[in-house]
Amino acid sequence: MSAEENPAAEPAPVIDVQGDGRWMSQHNRFVQECKDAEPDVLFVGDSMVQLMQQHEVWRELFSPLHALNFGVSGDTTCNVLWRLQNGELDNIRPKVVVLWVGTNNHEHTADQVAGGILAIAQLLLSRLPKAKIIVLGLLPRGEFPNPLREKNAAVNNLLRASLPRLGPVQFIDVGGNFVHSDGTISSRDMFDFLHLSAGAYRTMSTTLHELLLQLLEETPQERRASLV
Amino acid sequence: MSEDSNPAATPTPCEDIQGDGRWMSLHNRFVSDSKGKEPDVLFVGDSLVQLLHEFEVWRKLFSPLHALNFGVGGDATHHVLWRLMNGELDYISPKVVVLWVGTNNHGHTPEQICGGIMAIINVIHQKLPHAHTLVLGLLPRGKSPNPLRARNASVNDLVQAEVASLSHASFLDMDPGFIQSDGSIAHQDMYDYLHLTPRAYQRVCQPLHERIRSLLDKHAP
């Protein structure tokens, strides 16, 4: 599905409707961080990524890996695509990129959302040919079974099948344990039935952290070579 | 300003546009949570209230005060009004209600937002005649000076003036000085120039905690 056919793969900034320009401020800050920092790991996506940085687990597990967090609450695949094409990949050479986006694509079908995520993965691979990509699956949401759970699961199934064909891209589903046998999600795991509590972040971060350590170990030390 | 002419003071539930019914789930959970609990303090408002519950500062400063948290991200005054009129105050008798809402009232004037906040104070007073409502001032927002900062400051001025004549309500300015000398707000305080980092919450919650403690002490027989 090309960008012309798939609206979820069309880069688009967020228009400042509220009046305080916060989205662009955050984007500009990330572009500046690219000039100052040399991250080994880049996290990019929506509020699921952004909020992670506000919890202890970020400082404990991911800061030591020299990770940058380019999450923006509310972002769709279109917004992330735009940000990455407009400066947020300039001057950095992360070894691993963690991508977590798609749950806010309310106007798009599961096919379109998966296509949007694929487009982002393709962009990352073309801009960072030596990087490995981890795509996190969309989590279930809502207290009870609802259409968005089905949609997110459908996106995950499409990604599971198509992502590995792109190259060094892995799909990780961290949502396995959130839906209980009665079909409900607990507010202890998702305080608003969408966003993760500190405890839930800690649980999923352990898996992700182990995978990152593996991938970082496998990647040769490029930086030494480039300084010569 | 009558309720009919002020959208910010017209109780309105949030429409489930996204399709997972989360707003109503949260409201229902707050109503059922309140049955069988006896909080001394109730926090109600938007995401600034809701996210407070997710950080260590809640456990350290507010759990010991027997506090409940009825914050919902995105809520404006008319949403909070609806929630409080539809069950969230029916089963509890807190001594202090902490109200923090207004920054999401997009499209409303400061006068309308103030009217919304006063309507909420009224409802709380009707349902809980012995409770004291502590209204928290709206924080500045945005990285650089912008119209919403002016709007929020106007709301604070209006609310502070109206509340001055009430014995069952008072106002607390929550801004410890987030706006730096160059007019900017640091992302170390507001990671998205709206929501508070854990360290900023620590800063604003100290005075809030002290104020609540003194209100509780006054309330004691």
Interface residues (C-beta under 8 A of the other chain):
Chain A: V17 Q18 G19 D20 G21 R22 S25 Q26 R29 Q50 Q53 Q54 V72 S73 H106 R141 G142 E143 F144 N146 P147 L148 R149 S187 F191 D192 F193 L194 S197 A198
Chain B: I17 Q18 G19 D20 G21 R22 S25 L26 R29 Q50 H53 E54 F55 V72 G73 H106 R141 G142 K143 S144 N146 P147 L148 R149 H187 Y191 D192 Y193 L194 T197 P198
